[in-house]
Amino acid sequence: MRFLIILILLILSSVETVTAQDRDYNADVETIDGMVEALYATISGEKGEPRQWERFRKLFIPEARLISTGKNQSRELSYSVSSPEEFIENANDYFVQNGFFEYETHRSV
């Protein structure tokens, strides 16, 4: 009986932890500023630091598309379109192996 009570308490405490994490993620999307700050926080980090991909996923609707811009190998302007999952697949290894920080240059909401 004592074992059962301890097991139930452990299960309930882990459920509360998951619920608290979900609440934190929900707070990320309450404002535009919150969403931008959460996005930067989820993809930025030191070399070897795992990214917060679960939190990242909660920032987007299922149909979301991310558009990355830059210059290709020919130095021409180009872009690529990906879903949040494709972004994670393409960016995770590079971000963890090399470190990456997204910095904001300007924001007006």
C-alpha positions, 0 to 999 in steps of 0.5 A: 500500500505504501508503495502504491501511494508513493507511485501515485504521488510520483505520477501526479508530480510528473503530470504537474511538471508537464502541465507547468511546462505547457503553461510556460509555452502558452505564455510564449504566444500571448503577445507578438513580443513574447513569440519573437523572444521565445523564437530567439531563445529556442534556436539560440545557444552555445556549441553543444547545447541542445535546442528547445525544439518542443517549445519551438514547435508550440510557436507555430500552427501546423500549416506554418512555413519558415522562409530563410533568406541569404546569398547562395554559392553564386552570391545571388540572393535566394530563399528557402521555404520549410515547415517547422519540422523541416527547419529542425531537421536541417538546422539542429546538427549545425546549431549544436555542432557550431553554436548559433545565436539569433540577434534582433536588429530592430523590432516595431510592433 
